[in-house]
Amino acid sequence: MNPSSSVPRLVVAAPSSGSGKTTVATGLMAAFAARGLAVSPHKVGPDYIDPGYHALATGRAGRNLDAYLCGPELVAPLFAHGARGCDLAVVEGVMGLYDGAAGEGELASTAQVAKLLRAPVVLVVDASSQSRSVAALVHGFASWDPGVRIGGVILNKVGSDRHEALLREALDASGVPVLGVLRRAPQVDTPSRHLGLVPVAERRGAAVEAVAAMAAQVAAGCDLEALAGLARSAGPLSCEEWEPPVVPGGTRPVVAVAGGAAFTFSYAEHAELLTAAGAEVVTFDPLRDETLPEGTAGLVIGGGFPEVYAGELSANEPLREAVGELARSGAPVAAECAGLLYLCRELDGQPMCGVLDASARMGERLTLGYRDAVAVGDSVLAAAGTRMRGHEFHRTVVEPGAGAAPAWGVRTPERRVEGFVQRGVHASYLHTHWASEPGVARRFVERCRTS
């Protein structure tokens, strides 16, 4: 058995969004790390922002576990890969415990991931507007699915000692122990905007303070020994660790990956897959760097918030021109969501790279959801007919929504085409997880060698 398959672990879940999962999960990660433990941080679902706070809390890359994007069969192997060498793992859930992909039953829910990981669940309950009813709520969640083991409750937003006493009395008969009580504490709040929390990269000092406050609150209000003991009760996993497939030999082309405050959305496995496929991965910041990394043979521009930084991105004219020149040369360029916007002619009236004959603007409607996609034609990422699953999450609009050669055919549930394929460019709103299709990274790096 691989050592990482028996790493103590627990899943932090809640009855609904807004209950305090991120505060508790991040606080637990930081509190355990402060005790000298190597903590492996994970997030259920496609969210890119929470893992940034997790990384700040633990000093390790925050990793996603998404049964829709990667398939249920990869959840445990990806977990084992991320948890290698760690003393304990904390997995933050998504939405409510049993909420998954729309119309797909338990698929991609926190409950499904907990079962796949054979991990106990800690239920975070917002107790601010209830007392005895908390017992009925916890009983319902604990008994709904016998395959999900709720090992304890953390009561959040408790108003007073009297309120706490009423809650504990009600839960005494539930059989689910109270492992923590947190009072209302606005100092641990993190600011939000149109797509959720503000990423760590945009508020580094304030984010450090917020994580420290979460850790202090959780350490003071939770029974860390009992929680560590619960984590040790997780069942062993029989899977092998996921490993990015190594492509031996050949030259090592430089693949530039956009980072910095405007481009914070990236799965850790993507850089690992590119490296294993033979690339030299170099990160650059489009807000500050006026040139691409020396020797750049390919470019990856992931998600983020370019709409927040449109003026600054536009003002960096030397880099915009360098990106345009690289794309026009036929070099491989993979752009997702924010990267798509950056390649357009303009974003909210501000000039961008002009690689795509399209304009982008902020819209009024949130586009959100999992997508089934098929590659319409051959591109630097995929051969025609390649099927992948993805996720859309944006409030921007690109017009037109697809080029003469679209990137994907998408079911949403209606069928449509979206994105752009031209020469070496593949640009789309769709976020994909390359671990589900390792051939994507291999194909991209090979094109970098030969373009």
Secondary structure, 3 states (H helix, E strand, C coil): CCHHHHCCEEEEECCCCCCCHHHHHHHHHHHHHHCCCCEEEEEECCCCCHHHHHHHHHCCCCEEECCCCCCHHHHHHHHHHHHCCCCEEEEECCCCCCCCCCCCCCCCCHHHHHHHCCCCEEEEEECCCCCCHHHHHHHHHHHHCCCCCEEEEEEEEECCHHHHHHHHHHHCCCCCCEEEEEECCHHHCCCEECCEECCHHHCHHHHHHHHHHHHHHHHHHECHHHHHHHHHCCCCCCCCCCCCCCCCCCCCCEEEEECCCCCCECCHHHHHHHHHCCCEEEEECCCCCCCCCCCEEEEEECECCCCCCHHHHHHCHHHHHHHHHHHHCCCCEEEECHHHHHHCCEECCEECCCCCCCEEEEEEEEEEEEEEEEECCCCCCCCCCCEEEEEEEEEEEEECCECCCCCEEEECCCEEEEEEEECCEEEECCEECHHHCCHHHHHHHHHHHHC
